[in-house]
Amino acid sequence: MSPEVDAAEPASQPRPSRDADPGATPPRPSVSQAPDAPAVPPPGEHGGDGARVAAALGLAPDEVLDLSASLNPFAPDVARLARRRLDALGRYPEVESAEALLADGLGLPRDRLVLTAGGSQAIALVAAREGAGRVDDPDFSLYARHLPRLDPSAPRWRSDPHSPSGRLAAPGDRAGVWDEAFLPLADAIAPTPDDAEALRRARPVWAVGGLACALVPDLVEAADPAGWTAAITRARDELAGVLRGRGWRPLPSDAPWLLVPGAGGLREALARQAVVVRDCSSFGLADHVRVAVPDAAGLERLDRALGTVALP
């Protein structure tokens, strides 16, 4: 069974040398220094901290650049699409028709795709059915959370692209459950129709909201996987260039984010400037951050924020 979770510019400014004359170039604040800066909340386990950071800084959520959640910056404006479908809030969700339409849009058999209320529900449903699994850390923490039993001899659960590294699985890699993130909606693709029907029976009735179901036709019509992949690849390369230009060393990635080692304190320093990146302590990587691929305006804003932060 394979839950697929919803879960694919400006030139960077050169950093002054760390040995530069402090009389000529004012020193940048260290990631460990900023005694007068506002306190920011600690990182959450799964990223998406933008709203909490905004509240701590006295800002509206949309005034914060949240790169702690890895979203598609080139996808259609879902809020704009949703405004045309608000009448769906007054009706029961049409889950079955939305499920069939999504399967057709993805070119998958209708009797094997199960639409879920978010990726976490897909993981929970499959975990309950499987009963046991193996998780090789670091990986997405919800596998271990929802599996009734962890067993090193059981089939492996694996994200692809791998979280947090962002690398795609090699052709010969094997897993019992593949979690392939960043499809337009969350779903589980079962190996057989009987498995899919078992997941549907376990799924709460009307688990997927009416507005989400009503949006499926618009999302399927607007989907451009090949175009999005190309755009994200270019934007990821530009993000890597900005990070390297500021002295950081992002690791290679195939995902819409970059993992940056040796970045202890960077999340807090950037958050004070209303730019949020993902702290990776929950993966056991205390000195790493994960930076989602932004659009061009977001990249420019991130570059400016990085320009005020000294390497540790």
C-alpha positions as MATLAB code, in Angstrom:
seq = 'MSPEVDAAEPASQPRPSRDADPGATPPRPSVSQAPDAPAVPPPGEHGGDGARVAAALGLAPDEVLDLSASLNPFAPDVARLARRRLDALGRYPEVESAEALLADGLGLPRDRLVLTAGGSQAIALVAAREGAGRVDDPDFSLYARHLPRLDPSAPRWRSDPHSPSGRLAAPGDRAGVWDEAFLPLADAIAPTPDDAEALRRARPVWAVGGLACALVPDLVEAADPAGWTAAITRARDELAGVLRGRGWRPLPSDAPWLLVPGAGGLREALARQAVVVRDCSSFGLADHVRVAVPDAAGLERLDRALGTVALP';
ca = [
       0.000    0.000    0.000;
       1.345    3.377   -0.844;
      -0.079    6.532    0.771;
       0.774    9.497   -1.429;
       0.861   12.553    0.696;
       0.110   16.106   -0.158;
       1.688   16.283    1.385;
       8.738   19.045   -6.684;
      16.580   35.151   -9.410;
      17.997   37.694   -7.783;
      21.664   37.023   -7.776;
      23.004   36.384   -4.302;
      25.128   39.095   -2.753;
      28.689   38.097   -1.868;
      29.357   37.684    1.855;
      32.144   39.752    3.376;
      35.057   37.606    4.407;
      34.954   36.455    8.008;
      38.414   37.979    8.302;
      37.306   41.362    6.996;
      38.353   44.492    8.846;
      35.575   45.148   11.403;
      36.311   48.828   11.104;
      35.397   48.738    7.426;
      32.444   46.321    7.565;
      30.103   46.321   10.573;
      29.905   42.790   11.989;
      26.711   40.900   11.329;
      24.774   39.557   14.302;
      25.719   35.999   15.123;
      22.970   33.413   15.125;
      23.559   33.204   18.872;
      23.384   36.974   19.493;
      20.426   39.312   19.440;
      19.655   40.328   23.017;
      17.063   42.937   22.055;
      15.274   40.845   19.425;
      11.760   39.577   20.103;
      11.417   36.029   21.364;
      10.051   33.564   18.841;
       8.223   30.323   19.654;
      10.143   27.063   19.500;
       9.769   25.005   16.347;
       6.869   22.612   15.966;
       7.455   18.968   15.171;
       6.328   19.194   11.542;
       7.126   22.763   10.472;
       4.401   25.133    9.345;
       5.294   27.548   12.157;
       4.506   30.733   10.248;
       1.283   31.632   12.076;
       2.807   31.157   15.538;
       5.862   33.209   14.622;
       3.612   35.921   13.198;
       1.648   36.090   16.453;
       4.864   36.382   18.475;
       6.068   39.241   16.252;
       2.694   40.995   16.223;
       2.238   40.418   12.487;
      -0.514   39.015   10.302;
       0.216   35.457    9.115;
       0.583   36.570    5.497;
       3.352   38.971    6.527;
       5.586   36.017    7.388;
       7.505   34.074    4.733;
       6.970   30.495    5.878;
       9.563   28.224    4.289;
       9.168   25.611    7.021;
       6.301   23.991    5.091;
       7.243   22.543    1.715;
       4.466   23.714   -0.618;
       4.395   24.160   -4.377;
       5.042   27.879   -5.037;
       3.872   27.463   -8.641;
       0.518   25.797   -7.946;
      -2.706   27.702   -8.621;
      -4.041   30.035   -5.934;
      -6.241   27.632   -3.964;
      -7.938   30.451   -2.040;
      -9.028   32.037   -5.321;
     -10.339   28.714   -6.606;
     -12.143   28.050   -3.340;
     -14.056   31.333   -3.458;
     -15.907   30.003   -6.516;
     -16.942   26.837   -4.667;
     -18.120   28.172   -1.299;
     -21.660   26.950   -1.943;
     -20.296   23.426   -1.324;
     -20.086   24.265    2.391;
     -23.850   23.829    2.587;
     -23.905   20.299    1.143;
     -22.692   16.873    2.152;
     -19.294   16.112    0.585;
     -19.396   14.126   -2.658;
     -16.390   12.012   -1.758;
     -16.991    9.166   -4.211;
     -17.302   11.407   -7.273;
     -14.253   13.451   -6.236;
     -12.299   10.228   -5.715;
     -13.208    8.949   -9.185;
     -12.329   12.260  -10.821;
      -8.939   12.371   -9.094;
      -8.165    8.793  -10.124;
      -9.037    9.602  -13.740;
      -6.898   12.738  -13.606;
      -3.936   10.743  -12.313;
      -4.483    7.925  -14.803;
      -5.088    5.383  -12.013;
      -7.743    2.699  -11.606;
     -10.713    4.094   -9.715;
     -11.004    0.979   -7.573;
      -7.486    1.388   -6.158;
      -7.419    5.071   -5.174;
      -8.771    6.199   -1.794;
      -9.200    9.932   -1.143;
      -8.354   10.976    2.417;
      -8.603   14.013    4.647;
      -4.938   14.889    4.457;
      -1.791   12.827    4.264;
      -1.825   12.045    7.974;
      -5.154   10.234    7.622;
      -3.806    8.201    4.695;
      -0.831    7.180    6.824;
      -3.032    6.339    9.820;
      -5.427    4.211    7.747;
      -2.651    2.237    6.064;
      -0.733    1.825    9.335;
      -3.791    0.417   11.092;
      -4.317   -2.078    8.272;
      -0.669   -3.121    8.055;
      -0.262   -3.495   11.824;
       3.536   -3.446   11.857;
       6.265   -1.714    9.943;
       9.888   -0.727    9.927;
      11.067    2.891    9.856;
      14.709    3.727    9.183;
      15.385    7.062   10.845;
      15.613    9.809    9.953;
      12.262    9.746    8.184;
       8.795   11.232    8.534;
       7.767   10.832   12.194;
       4.095   10.035   11.538;
       4.979    6.522   10.384;
       6.268    5.543   13.823;
       3.481    7.470   15.507;
       0.661    5.647   13.702;
       2.085    2.159   13.275;
       0.693   -0.066   16.035;
       4.006   -1.889   16.207;
       7.531   -1.164   15.016;
       9.339   -4.290   13.874;
      12.783   -4.277   12.211;
      11.790   -7.397   10.238;
       8.523   -5.875    8.943;
       8.152   -4.112    5.561;
       9.816   -0.734    5.452;
       7.924    2.567    5.341;
       9.736    5.184    3.299;
       9.172    8.710    2.047;
      10.099    9.478   -1.557;
      11.570   12.044   -1.956;
      13.120   11.118    1.354;
      12.382   13.445    4.234;
      14.424   15.268    5.360;
      17.218   14.730    2.801;
      15.101   15.380   -0.299;
      16.741   12.618   -2.316;
      14.722   10.311   -4.568;
      14.947    6.578   -4.030;
      17.389    4.701   -6.209;
      15.879    2.380   -8.872;
      16.675   -0.725   -6.831;
      15.324    0.530   -3.503;
      12.463   -1.444   -1.999;
       9.784   -0.605    0.571;
       6.487   -2.052    1.713;
       4.838    1.366    1.855;
       5.967    4.292   -0.297;
       4.953    7.787    0.772;
       5.225    9.949   -2.334;
       4.527   13.496   -1.263;
       3.318   16.613   -3.063;
       0.387   15.384   -5.113;
      -2.476   17.931   -5.336;
      -4.573   16.016   -2.769;
      -3.799   13.282   -0.292;
      -4.742    9.748   -1.177;
      -3.767    6.135   -0.724;
      -3.109    3.926   -3.738;
      -3.770    0.336   -2.718;
      -2.158   -2.683   -4.404;
      -5.564   -4.332   -4.970;
      -9.209   -3.221   -5.132;
      -9.927   -5.279   -1.994;
      -7.238   -3.385   -0.071;
      -8.681   -0.088   -1.274;
     -12.187   -1.075   -0.197;
     -10.880   -2.012    3.248;
      -9.374    1.458    3.581;
     -12.655    3.060    2.514;
     -14.534    1.085    5.159;
     -12.046    2.233    7.802;
     -12.171    5.858    6.620;
     -14.695    7.947    8.569;
     -17.823    8.796    6.583;
     -17.515   12.197    4.878;
     -13.936   12.443    6.119;
     -12.977   14.700    3.231;
     -14.630   18.119    3.502;
     -17.198   19.356    1.011;
     -15.095   22.298   -0.113;
     -12.074   20.058   -0.755;
     -14.198   17.643   -2.802;
     -15.712   20.505   -4.791;
     -12.219   21.767   -5.631;
     -11.064   18.492   -7.200;
     -12.241   19.353  -10.750;
     -10.399   22.697  -10.655;
      -7.244   21.156   -9.195;
      -7.185   18.324  -11.727;
      -7.710   20.759  -14.592;
      -4.926   23.069  -13.367;
      -2.457   20.292  -12.596;
       0.797   20.575  -14.549;
       3.216   18.027  -13.050;
       5.831   18.388  -15.798;
       5.726   22.187  -15.729;
       5.799   22.304  -11.941;
       8.732   19.888  -11.814;
      10.744   22.043  -14.228;
       9.883   25.266  -12.383;
      10.737   23.795   -8.976;
      14.036   22.440  -10.313;
      15.028   25.916  -11.532;
      13.878   27.548   -8.293;
      15.735   24.974   -6.198;
      18.946   25.691   -8.103;
      18.441   29.428   -7.501;
      17.815   28.788   -3.801;
      21.004   26.739   -3.572;
      22.915   29.580   -5.226;
      21.600   32.125   -2.705;
      22.444   29.879    0.244;
      25.944   29.179   -1.058;
      26.443   32.856   -1.775;
      25.768   33.554    1.887;
      28.229   30.905    3.024;
      25.885   27.999    3.785;
      26.317   24.494    2.343;
      22.980   22.993    1.241;
      22.980   19.300    0.411;
      21.870   17.968   -2.989;
      18.115   17.461   -3.241;
      15.428   16.245   -5.650;
      12.585   17.729   -3.574;
      11.062   21.212   -3.267;
      13.371   21.949   -0.344;
      17.048   21.947    0.600;
      18.602   20.490    3.747;
      21.272   22.736    5.257;
      23.718   21.268    7.824;
      25.746   23.276   10.320;
      22.889   25.744   10.767;
      22.272   25.677   14.501;
      20.442   28.862   15.525;
      19.583   29.896   11.961;
      15.880   29.159   12.368;
      15.583   31.518   15.330;
      17.677   34.256   13.713;
      15.577   34.236   10.545;
      12.292   33.951   12.432;
      13.002   37.266   14.153;
      12.934   38.756   10.652;
       9.620   37.048    9.806;
      11.246   34.335    7.678;
      10.647   30.801    8.960;
      12.639   27.685    8.022;
      12.171   24.136    9.273;
      14.175   23.099   12.312;
      15.178   19.440   11.880;
      15.628   18.466   15.533;
      12.568   16.212   15.255;
      14.575   14.133   12.749;
      17.487   13.884   15.173;
      19.414   16.515   13.168;
      19.792   19.266   15.741;
      22.092   21.503   13.681;
      20.180   21.222   10.376;
      17.401   23.290    8.849;
      15.209   22.543    5.858;
      14.389   25.438    3.531;
      11.414   25.131    1.184;
      11.750   26.387   -2.384;
      10.195   29.889   -2.557;
       8.951   31.894   -5.510;
      11.104   34.739   -6.864;
       9.832   37.326   -4.378;
      10.326   34.923   -1.487;
      13.856   34.111   -2.621;
      14.760   37.789   -2.679;
      13.336   38.245    0.807;
      15.207   35.210    2.121;
      18.436   36.519    0.599;
      18.024   39.856    2.373;
      17.360   38.103    5.688;
      20.374   35.810    5.268;
      22.502   38.856    4.614;
      22.027   39.949    8.234;
      23.070   36.623    9.760;
      26.664   35.600   10.381;
      27.835   32.034   10.022;
      28.103   30.273   13.388;
];
